[in-house]
Amino acid sequence: MQQAVLRSSLASSDHWVPSHGDWVNYYTGRMPTAGSLVRMKHHVHMNLLHKSFFVAATSEELGLLARPIGPDGQPMGAKEVPGAFFSHGGTLGKLIDAAHPWASPTYNAEHNTWPVGVVSADALGAASLEAVEERLLSTIRGLPGGDRRIICSLSRGLLEVDEYPGYLWDRAGRSDCREWTFRRGDHFTSVSLLRYHGGKVGPWSPHMTPPRLPSHNQWNIYFESSSEVASHYFLYSALIHDPTQRLRRHALRELLLMMNWRIVPANGDTPLSTHVMASTLRLRRLAPLTLVSIAIALATLLCCAYKRAKRTKSD
């Protein structure tokens, strides 16, 4: 059995959700390999979750066109923290955007808790989360395959415990999934409807609820590979296929996907191509500075060899 982690964010990172109002976090991507779903486990902060859906469709097919808005009033990526390493105002963003003809202005890193990766129900043309859900389900039913496009759904799970009365704690919500066989390159979209439950946030803040709260929107997929010759384990971020990331998404693909993709060939008649792919990924998992150092060393060796050959020829 293989495992894939599909995230709206970077590993060990959150997206920030206002503690008042109705909000939607969605991201879309493509499956990097083929297989059949065995089990799906969702990771989210239940104090913010209303419902979540994992759908075999693109965000455009679902009519999800509104983008998150940054502190400068401009559309942002699905998970773009202003000033973070990968964003417009971060180190990677500055390096790539500086040479890009459509360079964006630098964001203020002080806004790194801006409501990130979420759009309001109003921005999606709905008065409430219930209206967003109704429209979403209606759109899905109009697609080829209808409701079968909904691979998994999840509802909020909260519990009050005797040790801390007056507070609600995260518990596993109701999760329903159906059989799903996917091909490499198949589209998926995660849609989470978010609304703070309205009670006390916790004993660490009994009298005040922060204006913004952190959350995740992560799907852990356990699947059987369509190829029986190798096992695949990878982490996939929504940033990889986010068009707002432009050139950065190619660097992000290496940093987030390829550096976290393990292929374990099976014993026996594993084709040579599988071993080659596994070896290539082992090389690509090296730290970027290591790869740069190797490239510089190879270039230096080639340069020295060329100069030596040129001298020998002139002698």
Sine and cosine of phi, psi and omega as CSV:
sin_phi,cos_phi,sin_psi,cos_psi,sin_omega,cos_omega
0.00,0.00,0.63,-0.77,-0.02,-1.00
-0.96,-0.29,0.22,-0.97,0.02,-1.00
-0.70,-0.72,0.69,-0.73,0.13,-0.99
-0.78,-0.63,0.64,-0.77,0.08,-1.00
-0.92,-0.40,0.91,-0.41,0.00,-1.00
-0.97,-0.26,0.86,-0.51,-0.13,-0.99
-0.83,-0.56,0.47,-0.88,0.17,-0.98
-0.99,0.11,-0.10,0.99,-0.17,-0.99
-0.62,-0.79,0.00,-1.00,0.14,-0.99
-0.96,0.29,0.37,-0.93,0.06,-1.00
-0.83,0.56,0.64,-0.77,0.00,-1.00
0.83,0.56,0.58,0.81,0.00,-1.00
-0.76,-0.65,0.37,-0.93,-0.04,-1.00
-0.88,-0.48,0.29,-0.96,0.30,-0.95
-0.91,-0.41,0.56,-0.83,-0.15,-0.99
-0.99,-0.13,0.74,-0.67,-0.08,-1.00
-0.84,-0.54,0.77,-0.64,0.08,-1.00
-0.87,0.50,0.60,-0.80,-0.03,-1.00
-0.99,0.13,0.02,1.00,0.09,-1.00
-0.79,-0.61,0.63,-0.78,0.06,-1.00
0.98,-0.17,0.05,-1.00,-0.02,-1.00
-0.95,-0.32,0.78,-0.63,-0.13,-0.99
-0.71,-0.71,0.41,-0.91,-0.01,-1.00
-0.75,-0.66,0.77,-0.64,0.16,-0.99
-0.93,-0.36,0.83,-0.56,0.06,-1.00
-0.66,-0.75,0.50,-0.87,0.11,-0.99
-0.47,-0.88,0.42,-0.91,-0.06,-1.00
-0.78,-0.63,0.40,-0.92,-0.01,-1.00
-0.28,-0.96,-0.15,-0.99,0.00,-1.00
-0.73,-0.68,0.66,-0.75,-0.03,-1.00
-0.93,0.38,0.80,-0.59,-0.04,-1.00
-0.97,0.25,-0.23,0.97,0.00,-1.00
-0.53,-0.85,0.07,-1.00,-0.06,-1.00
-0.95,-0.31,0.46,-0.89,0.02,-1.00
0.13,-0.99,-0.20,-0.98,0.00,-1.00
-0.76,-0.65,0.72,-0.69,-0.04,-1.00
-0.91,0.42,0.73,-0.68,0.11,-0.99
-0.96,-0.28,-0.73,0.68,-0.01,-1.00
-0.44,-0.90,0.58,-0.82,0.06,-1.00
-0.84,-0.54,0.75,-0.66,0.05,-1.00
-0.78,-0.62,0.82,-0.57,-0.07,-1.00
-0.99,-0.17,0.66,-0.75,0.09,-1.00
-0.91,-0.42,0.88,-0.47,-0.02,-1.00
-0.43,-0.90,0.37,-0.93,0.10,-1.00
-1.00,0.07,0.92,-0.39,-0.14,-0.99
-0.92,0.40,-0.36,0.93,0.00,-1.00
-0.92,0.40,-0.27,0.96,0.01,-1.00
-0.94,-0.34,-0.33,0.94,-0.13,-0.99
-0.98,0.21,0.71,-0.71,0.22,-0.98
-0.98,-0.20,-0.87,0.50,0.09,-1.00
-0.46,-0.89,0.37,-0.93,0.05,-1.00
-0.64,-0.77,0.55,-0.83,-0.02,-1.00
-0.73,-0.69,0.65,-0.76,0.14,-0.99
-0.92,-0.39,0.90,-0.43,-0.21,-0.98
-0.85,-0.53,0.67,-0.74,0.06,-1.00
-0.99,0.11,0.98,0.22,-0.03,-1.00
-0.20,-0.98,0.21,-0.98,0.10,-1.00
-1.00,0.03,0.31,-0.95,0.05,-1.00
-0.90,0.43,-0.54,0.84,0.04,-1.00
-0.91,0.42,-0.66,0.75,0.04,-1.00
-0.88,0.48,-0.50,0.86,-0.02,-1.00
-1.00,0.03,-0.01,1.00,0.02,-1.00
0.97,0.25,0.35,0.94,0.00,-1.00
-1.00,-0.07,1.00,-0.05,-0.12,-0.99
-0.92,-0.39,-0.37,0.93,-0.01,-1.00
-0.93,0.36,0.65,-0.76,-0.01,-1.00
-0.96,-0.29,0.45,-0.89,0.14,-0.99
-0.86,0.51,0.55,-0.84,-0.02,-1.00
-0.95,-0.31,0.75,-0.66,-0.02,-1.00
-0.99,0.11,0.07,-1.00,-0.03,-1.00
-0.90,0.43,-0.30,0.96,0.05,-1.00
-1.00,-0.06,0.09,1.00,0.03,-1.00
1.00,0.09,0.04,1.00,-0.02,-1.00
-0.98,-0.17,0.47,-0.88,0.03,-1.00
-0.86,0.50,0.62,-0.79,0.01,-1.00
-0.90,-0.43,0.15,-0.99,0.09,-1.00
-0.96,0.28,0.11,-0.99,-0.03,-1.00
-0.87,0.49,-0.51,0.86,0.02,-1.00
-0.51,-0.86,0.98,0.19,-0.05,-1.00
-0.80,-0.60,0.98,-0.18,0.01,-1.00
-0.98,0.17,0.87,-0.50,0.00,-1.00
-0.82,0.58,0.80,-0.60,0.01,-1.00
1.00,0.03,-0.16,0.99,0.02,-1.00
-0.94,0.35,0.26,-0.97,-0.09,-1.00
-0.77,0.64,-0.70,0.72,-0.15,-0.99
-1.00,-0.02,-0.16,0.99,-0.14,-0.99
-1.00,0.04,0.01,-1.00,-0.04,-1.00
-0.82,0.57,-0.64,0.76,-0.05,-1.00
-1.00,0.00,-0.02,1.00,-0.03,-1.00
-1.00,-0.01,0.03,-1.00,-0.08,-1.00
-0.86,0.51,-0.78,0.62,0.00,-1.00
-0.90,0.44,-0.67,0.74,0.00,-1.00
-0.88,0.48,-0.68,0.74,0.00,-1.00
-0.90,0.43,-0.68,0.73,-0.04,-1.00
-0.89,0.46,-0.68,0.74,-0.07,-1.00
-0.99,0.13,-0.67,0.74,-0.03,-1.00
-0.92,0.39,-0.46,0.89,-0.03,-1.00
-0.87,0.49,-0.55,0.84,-0.01,-1.00
-0.99,-0.16,0.13,0.99,-0.08,-1.00
-0.99,-0.16,0.73,-0.69,-0.05,-1.00
-0.90,0.43,-0.31,0.95,0.01,-1.00
-0.92,-0.38,0.68,0.73,-0.05,-1.00
-0.84,0.54,0.67,-0.74,-0.02,-1.00
-0.99,-0.10,0.42,-0.91,0.03,-1.00
-0.92,0.40,0.47,-0.88,0.01,-1.00
-0.94,0.33,0.72,-0.69,0.05,-1.00
-0.99,0.12,0.37,-0.93,0.06,-1.00
-0.99,0.10,0.87,-0.49,-0.05,-1.00
-0.90,0.44,-0.29,0.96,0.03,-1.00
-0.92,0.38,-0.25,0.97,0.00,-1.00
-1.00,-0.03,0.37,0.93,-0.12,-0.99
-0.94,0.34,-0.06,1.00,0.15,-0.99
-0.94,-0.33,0.31,0.95,0.10,-0.99
-0.84,0.54,0.52,-0.85,0.06,-1.00
-0.82,0.57,0.98,-0.18,-0.17,-0.98
-0.98,-0.21,0.72,-0.69,0.14,-0.99
0.97,0.25,0.22,0.98,0.00,-1.00
-0.80,-0.60,0.50,-0.87,0.11,-0.99
-0.83,-0.56,0.48,-0.88,-0.02,-1.00
-0.98,0.21,0.40,-0.91,0.08,-1.00
-0.86,0.51,-0.60,0.80,0.00,-1.00
-0.88,0.47,-0.64,0.77,0.02,-1.00
-0.90,0.44,-0.42,0.91,0.04,-1.00
-1.00,-0.02,0.13,0.99,0.06,-1.00
0.98,0.20,0.45,0.90,-0.02,-1.00
-0.79,-0.61,0.46,-0.89,-0.04,-1.00
-1.00,0.08,-0.29,0.96,-0.07,-1.00
-0.34,-0.94,0.16,-0.99,0.08,-1.00
-0.90,0.44,-0.59,0.81,0.02,-1.00
-0.88,0.47,-0.61,0.79,0.04,-1.00
-0.94,0.34,-0.60,0.80,0.07,-1.00
-0.88,0.47,-0.71,0.71,-0.01,-1.00
-0.89,0.45,-0.70,0.72,-0.01,-1.00
-0.87,0.49,-0.69,0.72,0.00,-1.00
-0.92,0.38,-0.65,0.76,0.00,-1.00
-0.87,0.50,-0.75,0.66,-0.02,-1.00
-0.91,0.42,-0.60,0.80,0.03,-1.00
-0.90,0.43,-0.65,0.76,0.03,-1.00
-0.90,0.43,-0.67,0.74,0.00,-1.00
-0.89,0.46,-0.66,0.75,-0.01,-1.00
-0.90,0.44,-0.40,0.92,0.01,-1.00
-0.99,0.10,-0.12,0.99,0.02,-1.00
-1.00,0.07,0.41,-0.91,0.12,-0.99
-0.83,0.55,0.77,-0.64,-0.06,-1.00
1.00,-0.09,-0.35,0.94,0.10,-1.00
0.82,0.57,-0.72,-0.70,-0.07,-1.00
-0.86,0.50,-0.35,0.94,0.01,-1.00
-0.93,0.36,-0.18,0.98,0.11,-0.99
-0.94,0.33,-0.38,0.93,0.05,-1.00
-0.99,0.17,0.97,-0.26,-0.05,-1.00
-0.98,0.20,-0.69,0.73,0.00,-1.00
-0.60,-0.80,0.49,-0.87,0.14,-0.99
-0.69,-0.73,0.47,-0.88,-0.05,-1.00
-0.63,-0.78,0.68,-0.73,0.06,-1.00
-0.91,-0.42,0.35,-0.94,-0.06,-1.00
-0.87,0.49,0.60,-0.80,0.11,-0.99
-0.76,-0.65,0.91,-0.41,-0.01,-1.00
-0.70,-0.72,0.46,-0.89,-0.03,-1.00
-0.52,-0.85,0.66,-0.75,0.13,-0.99
-1.00,-0.09,0.76,-0.65,-0.05,-1.00
-0.93,-0.36,0.43,-0.90,-0.10,-0.99
-0.90,0.44,-0.56,0.83,-0.07,-1.00
-0.91,0.42,-0.50,0.86,-0.03,-1.00
-0.75,-0.66,0.96,0.28,-0.01,-1.00
-0.91,0.43,0.57,-0.82,0.02,-1.00
1.00,-0.04,-0.02,1.00,0.02,-1.00
-0.84,-0.54,0.55,-0.84,0.04,-1.00
-0.96,-0.27,0.71,-0.70,-0.08,-1.00
-0.89,-0.46,0.53,-0.85,0.01,-1.00
-0.88,0.48,0.74,-0.68,0.16,-0.99
-0.67,-0.75,0.29,-0.96,-0.01,-1.00
-0.87,0.49,0.78,-0.62,0.05,-1.00
-1.00,0.06,0.01,-1.00,0.04,-1.00
-0.97,0.24,0.82,-0.57,-0.03,-1.00
-0.84,-0.55,0.78,-0.62,0.02,-1.00
-0.79,-0.61,0.78,-0.63,0.02,-1.00
-0.74,-0.67,0.40,-0.92,0.10,-1.00
-0.87,-0.50,0.18,-0.98,0.02,-1.00
-0.87,0.49,0.62,-0.78,-0.01,-1.00
-0.52,-0.85,0.86,-0.50,0.12,-0.99
-0.93,-0.36,0.84,-0.54,-0.09,-1.00
-0.86,-0.52,0.47,-0.88,0.06,-1.00
-0.97,-0.25,0.32,-0.95,0.08,-1.00
-0.88,0.48,0.76,-0.65,0.00,-1.00
1.00,-0.06,-0.12,0.99,0.04,-1.00
-0.90,0.44,0.64,-0.77,-0.03,-1.00
-0.99,0.13,0.51,-0.86,0.17,-0.99
-0.61,-0.79,0.41,-0.91,0.11,-0.99
-0.67,-0.74,0.74,-0.67,0.10,-1.00
-0.98,-0.18,0.76,-0.65,0.01,-1.00
-0.79,-0.62,0.88,-0.47,0.05,-1.00
-0.89,-0.46,0.79,-0.61,0.05,-1.00
-1.00,-0.09,0.85,-0.53,-0.20,-0.98
-0.86,-0.51,0.74,-0.67,0.05,-1.00
-0.40,-0.92,0.86,-0.52,0.01,-1.00
-0.88,0.48,0.63,-0.78,-0.11,-0.99
-0.93,0.37,-0.29,0.96,0.13,-0.99
1.00,-0.07,-0.16,0.99,0.01,-1.00
-1.00,0.04,-0.24,-0.97,0.04,-1.00
-0.93,0.38,0.63,-0.78,-0.09,-1.00
-0.95,0.31,-0.54,0.84,0.01,-1.00
0.28,-0.96,0.23,-0.97,-0.03,-1.00
-0.90,0.45,-0.32,0.95,0.07,-1.00
-0.97,0.25,-0.24,0.97,0.05,-1.00
-0.54,-0.84,0.94,0.35,-0.14,-0.99
-0.95,0.33,-0.36,0.93,-0.11,-0.99
-0.91,-0.42,-0.11,0.99,-0.07,-1.00
-0.62,-0.79,0.75,-0.66,0.11,-0.99
-0.98,-0.20,0.84,-0.54,0.01,-1.00
-0.84,0.54,0.48,-0.88,0.00,-1.00
-0.92,0.38,-0.37,0.93,0.03,-1.00
-0.70,-0.71,0.60,-0.80,-0.02,-1.00
-0.79,-0.61,0.55,-0.83,-0.02,-1.00
-0.99,0.13,0.50,-0.87,0.06,-1.00
-0.50,-0.87,0.14,-0.99,0.13,-0.99
-0.80,-0.60,0.25,-0.97,0.15,-0.99
-0.55,-0.84,0.99,0.15,-0.19,-0.98
-0.83,-0.55,0.72,-0.70,0.06,-1.00
-0.93,-0.38,0.84,-0.54,0.09,-1.00
-0.99,-0.16,0.93,-0.37,-0.09,-1.00
-0.97,-0.24,0.84,-0.54,0.16,-0.99
-0.98,-0.21,0.82,-0.58,-0.12,-0.99
-0.59,-0.81,0.39,-0.92,0.14,-0.99
-1.00,-0.07,0.83,-0.55,0.00,-1.00
-0.92,0.40,0.58,-0.81,0.05,-1.00
-0.94,0.35,-0.30,0.95,0.10,-1.00
-0.98,-0.22,0.79,-0.62,-0.03,-1.00
-1.00,0.00,0.17,0.99,-0.11,-0.99
-0.99,-0.12,-0.12,0.99,-0.03,-1.00
-0.34,-0.94,0.43,-0.90,0.11,-0.99
-0.97,-0.25,0.58,-0.82,-0.04,-1.00
-0.85,-0.52,0.71,-0.70,0.07,-1.00
-0.70,-0.71,0.87,-0.50,-0.05,-1.00
-0.47,-0.88,0.35,-0.94,0.11,-0.99
-0.91,-0.41,0.77,-0.63,-0.09,-1.00
-0.83,-0.55,0.85,-0.53,0.00,-1.00
-0.98,-0.18,0.55,-0.84,0.03,-1.00
-0.89,0.45,-0.33,0.94,-0.01,-1.00
-0.90,0.43,-0.43,0.90,-0.14,-0.99
-0.89,0.46,-0.60,0.80,-0.02,-1.00
-0.94,-0.35,0.33,0.94,0.01,-1.00
-1.00,0.09,0.92,-0.39,-0.06,-1.00
-0.89,0.46,-0.39,0.92,0.01,-1.00
-0.93,0.37,-0.28,0.96,0.02,-1.00
-0.98,0.18,-0.26,0.97,0.05,-1.00
0.76,0.65,-0.78,-0.63,-0.09,-1.00
-0.90,0.43,-0.42,0.91,-0.04,-1.00
-0.88,0.47,-0.47,0.89,-0.10,-0.99
-0.91,0.41,-0.42,0.91,0.03,-1.00
-0.95,0.33,-0.65,0.76,0.09,-1.00
-0.92,0.38,-0.63,0.78,0.01,-1.00
-0.90,0.44,-0.57,0.82,0.03,-1.00
-0.86,0.51,-0.67,0.74,0.02,-1.00
-0.94,0.34,-0.69,0.72,-0.09,-1.00
-0.93,0.36,-0.60,0.80,-0.15,-0.99
-0.98,-0.21,-0.66,0.75,-0.08,-1.00
-1.00,-0.02,-0.84,0.54,-0.12,-0.99
-0.93,0.38,-0.53,0.85,0.01,-1.00
-0.98,0.21,-0.13,0.99,0.01,-1.00
-0.84,-0.54,0.37,0.93,-0.03,-1.00
-0.94,-0.34,0.87,-0.50,0.05,-1.00
-0.93,-0.38,0.74,-0.67,0.12,-0.99
-0.88,-0.47,0.83,-0.55,0.00,-1.00
-0.92,-0.40,0.98,-0.19,0.00,-1.00
-0.89,0.45,0.60,-0.80,0.05,-1.00
-0.97,0.22,0.38,-0.93,0.06,-1.00
-0.96,0.28,0.41,-0.91,0.06,-1.00
0.98,-0.21,-0.77,-0.64,-0.16,-0.99
-1.00,0.00,0.79,0.61,0.06,-1.00
-0.98,0.22,0.81,-0.59,-0.04,-1.00
-0.89,0.46,0.43,-0.90,0.00,-1.00
-0.86,0.51,-0.59,0.81,-0.04,-1.00
-0.87,0.50,-0.57,0.82,0.02,-1.00
-0.93,0.37,-0.67,0.74,0.04,-1.00
-0.90,0.43,-0.62,0.78,0.01,-1.00
-0.90,0.43,-0.69,0.72,0.01,-1.00
-0.89,0.45,-0.68,0.74,0.01,-1.00
-0.89,0.46,-0.66,0.75,0.01,-1.00
-0.92,0.38,-0.63,0.78,0.02,-1.00
-0.89,0.46,-0.68,0.74,0.00,-1.00
-0.92,0.38,-0.54,0.84,0.07,-1.00
-0.88,0.47,-0.63,0.77,0.05,-1.00
-0.92,0.39,-0.68,0.73,-0.05,-1.00
-0.95,0.32,-0.27,0.96,0.05,-1.00
-0.99,0.17,-0.16,0.99,0.04,-1.00
-0.89,0.46,0.48,-0.88,0.02,-1.00
-0.85,0.52,0.61,-0.79,-0.03,-1.00
-0.79,0.62,-0.64,0.77,0.01,-1.00
-0.90,0.43,-0.55,0.83,0.05,-1.00
-0.91,0.42,-0.69,0.72,0.03,-1.00
-0.90,0.44,-0.66,0.75,0.03,-1.00
-0.89,0.46,-0.68,0.74,0.01,-1.00
-0.89,0.46,-0.67,0.74,0.03,-1.00
-0.89,0.45,-0.68,0.73,0.00,-1.00
-0.89,0.46,-0.67,0.74,0.02,-1.00
-0.90,0.43,-0.67,0.74,0.01,-1.00
-0.89,0.46,-0.68,0.73,0.02,-1.00
-0.90,0.43,-0.67,0.74,0.01,-1.00
-0.89,0.45,-0.63,0.77,0.03,-1.00
-0.90,0.43,-0.68,0.73,0.02,-1.00
-0.89,0.46,-0.69,0.73,0.01,-1.00
-0.90,0.44,-0.65,0.76,0.01,-1.00
-0.90,0.44,-0.70,0.71,0.02,-1.00
-0.90,0.44,-0.67,0.74,0.01,-1.00
-0.89,0.45,-0.64,0.77,0.02,-1.00
-0.91,0.43,-0.70,0.71,0.00,-1.00
-0.90,0.44,-0.63,0.78,0.01,-1.00
-0.91,0.40,-0.68,0.73,0.01,-1.00
-0.90,0.43,-0.60,0.80,0.00,-1.00
-0.92,0.40,-0.66,0.76,0.04,-1.00
-0.91,0.43,-0.69,0.73,0.00,-1.00
-0.87,0.49,-0.65,0.76,-0.01,-1.00
-0.92,0.40,-0.62,0.79,-0.02,-1.00
-0.95,0.31,-0.49,0.87,0.04,-1.00
-0.95,0.32,0.00,0.00,0.00,0.00
